[in-house]
Amino acid sequence: MGVVVRAAPSPRCPGRMGVVVRTAPSPRCPGRMGVVVRAAPSPRCPGRMGVVVRAAPSPRCPGRMGVVVRAAPSPRCPGRMGVVVRAAPSPRCPGRMGVVVRAAPSPRCPGRMALRGSLRAGRALLRAPGPPCRGLCSRPPGFGFLLDVDGVLVRGSQPLPAARRAFQRLADGGGRLRVPVVFLTNAGNCLPSAKAQELSRALQLQVSPEQVILSHSPLQLFRQFHQRCVLVDGQGPVEENARNLGFKHVVTIEALRKAYPLLDMVDLSRRPKELPPPTTGFPTIEGVVLFGEPVRWETSLQLITDVLLSNGNPGAELQDVPYPHLPVLACNMDLLWMAEAKMPRLGHGTFLLCLESIYKKVTGRELKYEALIGKPSPVTYRYAQHLIQQQAEKQGWKTPIQHLYAVGDNPMSDIYGANLYNNYLKSARQKQVQAGLKRSPQAACAQAELSLELGHDCSSPVESCLSILVCTGVYQHSSGVPKETAQTVFHGHRDFCFDPSLLEPSYVVQDVDHAVQLAFQKENWS
């Protein structure tokens, strides 16, 4: 049995309203009940507000009971007691919050009982822009989120307020995610564990490294290059990242510069004062992996060009330029990205543009990439889908993941990539119908088919990847790309065709909190 509290004519004071408390079975927990408190016109004082308390189903969790507070102290009766509701840990659902409504002696009517607690908690719940659902819904989610980080969840090192509100909706009272979420960022100058810790602090929620996809994360699937000696470039722990991804023989730009000090001549202060002895025993480089934009662009551009022109032996004399050149794998193609500054910053895509221009100017030929990874590459989205499905399986959610919602702030990477992958999913489903098969999508391209090696995922039920553009980063309502400009200026990478339709998001919302609400509405889920 539970408790039902409702308004009714007072049997002691004709013409006035009192409170009736009675027991009733709970529809979701036999022997228990929930409470709803709301404001309503007072039946005894026209033009004034009173309090109606009654039991009702929770609007967020169909089939469950919750508490809705819309009441406030009466300004016309100072010192009188009304209905008081306070938040407290739920005694039957450890780790979740419930509401306590209790009776206490009325200070204004000795010998009578009133309902008492703490209105402060109730008012705080009212002011909260996005109150979290404190109970799991009756059905598991059939969808997941691919969330960009910079410009969506944070700006530089500062978390956006909407991000915390969004995760109040996404998490239960114990801080556990109710929907599978992958953090899909083109950043690559840190370890996944460090990015997970950074997100945990920003969102006040435990984020595991398995939920984080950096721009270089899918490189672990390119096993055909792991035994080669590769030159790596970028910032942060690039050597450690490369080894964690499976590369066995790694050479950094700094190590190459020290081995061949005569190659780096732009900075006069770093030029050797005396002619160094010849370098011996340095390994031949067999590939180049570009993790992200370096600090010293001139040094990286010079040494990478030297390696490509010399077929991995930059100390040798230049003879015939080899072509095709050594394999180049590049991560993060963003031309621009958003930090604390008012204007976007130049990204790794700009560095790649410089390298491509230099190589073509020197050789007369195009620089070729063995792989382009990170958004908007279909390889990255395919890998993200795999992790979303792994999360759902780990949680024991039996409902198949059918829809992905990709939330980002950059039309040229986030929206383009999500739409490109959505086209791939549609094409795969059409091929299934034509072939008479059931959900066995082929790889988006030969590169994806070769590298992903997710054969056990061939029966994936994912049907769509919808793009949601937020206005808290690169894109803003007041500074969007004009339509006439969008037809001629393409900020995407050279190797991705310019299709204006791929830059059009499925939805445009103010921030990530609105994006989560939109997905919940479309899925009829809360």
Summary of the structure (lengths in Angstrom):
residues: 526
radius of gyration: 29.9
end to end distance: 26.9
largest distance: 106.7
contacts: 1647
relative contact order: 0.10
helix: 31%
strand: 20%
